[in-house]
Amino acid sequence: MLSSIDYKDPIWIAIAFLFGALSRALGLPPLVGFLVAGFSLNYVGAEGGEFLNEMADLGIALLLFSIGLKLKLKELLHVEILGSALAHMLIFSAVSIATLLLLKQTGLPLFNQLSLANALIIGFALSFSSTVFVVKALEERGDFLSRYGQIAIGILIIQDIVAVIYLGISEVKIPSIWAVVLIFLIFVGRPLIIKLSTRIGHGELLLLFGLSMALGGSTLFEAVDMKADLGALVFGVLLANTPKADELSKALFGIKELFLVGFFLSIGMAGLPNVTTLIVVPVLLMLLVIKSGLFFWLLSRFKVRTFPASNASMALGNFSEFGLIVMIVAVSQGWLPYEWLVVMAVLVAVSFVVSSTLNKRFDDLYSQFQKGLQKFQHSELPEDDLKIDLTDVQILVCGMGRVGSGAYDYLEGQKKIIGLDFDEKVVETQSTNGRKTYYANVSGSDFWSQINIKNSDIEWILLCAPNVEANKAAAKLARHWGFKGRITATSIYPDEKKELIENGVDAVFNVYTEAGAGLALHGKNFPK
């Protein structure tokens, strides 16, 4: 292992840490700092070693395995996901191709050398959105299981499938006959894999099991000439909706985040931009406006409410590592000059920075443009998107996981109470168990704009989401829309208390500290 580590790799990782810390201090996600670190290293002539590349590959494999663990295959067939994904790829590719051919007429460098075949490849590459970026952003905001999060992930999976088909057509990887045998064995062996996952317990064995599945899936698929990343995704899907899926996802989270640092560094170090690149990239970057706008329009036509449609559209407003793969294949086949690969690498990285900055300010931007955006909302909406009746409700429990359902049970009967959650599966389970629970995303402006919270009977809001960013957003929005009552929120780390209070929370409940105090109190009062 150590022999594969270039002496420079630890230095690059340390530099990534410094830039990531600076990025966080400026109020931006650390990944922006990692990208800037890659650019900076590239500028001074640095090159990543084998270890850094392996680190990036491991990060992507674990990311896709984690997506598979949470994937609901039935949702991929929903018209708003399948229809939007395919229609967007076709329309945006066509718009990009037309734009590139128009720019050819201007005589700008690189554009003036384009052929129709070049424009077709580049337009297709630009149509992809970044799976790595979007999933990381959703996890940081705690919105992976939200309505818009599931729409975005579904669209990305459809795009990934199209990418796999492209690789096959381009003859870079034609699956061998053994691929059929492998797929058959995977699904035949699924019950055994699930049974094994339930018997290995917790801790390091579960972690090793997850790593073995993710990396084993990648290796097996690559062995039969299929895309390694697809193998990690498929092996994750095998364990989706099983008893260990959620625990396994949480166990792998830290390792996945660590390895993805290598990916973001490698994007920035992929190619050294020149003056021509610096001219071409800003021009193509303007296509992001059309990309996000088209996603919003299509999702609205497929009867998705304004808030999830706009949130998903902004999340998907970037260019992708799969676009880079498309360009790499095209360059290796001689279909494109190498300069376009460098342009795409820089374009992807810059789009991450732009998208990250805009997504950070989404709630403020949505509040500002909400009325205008709602004009595009479809006149017919599904029943589950109707407003929630809060008449006479005095307590809202937001986030109906273990903490939220425990709080609900304790307060039920004292005052009129309802629970809210953005995971439809949780809503269904809690409703079946007799708790009055509704689907709602309280960390988004859409919910608060629909209810007259200022003049309601609600006295107390309990924010029980496991993610501090979701709790902060919900508290800030509740105060913004005029709520004057009491807000209590959960936290995991001590330094989160100050952030929550600054965003309108009155009392913070540290899950671990308070659980310890509760255990002591419970033991003290328990009769011998």
Secondary structure, DSSP 8 states (H G I E B T S, - for coil): -GGG--TTHHHHHHHHHHHHHHHHHTTS-HHHHHHHHHHHHHHTT----HHHHHHHHHHHHHHHHHHHHH--HHHHTSHHHHHHHHHHHHHHHHHHHHHHHHHHTTT-TTGGG--HHHHHHHHHHHT---HHHHHHHHHHHT-TTSHHHHHHHHHHHHHHHHHHHHHHHTTS----THHHHHHHHHHHSHHHHHHHHHHS-STHHHHHHHHHHHHHHHHHHHHTTS-HHHHHHHHHHHTTTSTTHHHHHHHHHHHHHHHHHHHHHHHHTS----HHHHHHHHHHHTHHHHHHHHHHHHHHHTT--HHHHHHHHHHT-S--HHHHHHHHHHHHTTSS-HHHHHHHHHHHHHHHHHHHHHHHTHHHHHHHHHHHHHTTS-S---GGGS----TT--EEEE--SHHHHHHHHHHBTTB-EEEEES-HHHHHHHHHTT--EEE--TTSHHHHHHS-GGGSS--EEEE--S-HHHHHHHHHHHHHTT--SEEEEEESSTTHHHHHHHTT-SEEEEHHHHHHHHHHHHHHHS--
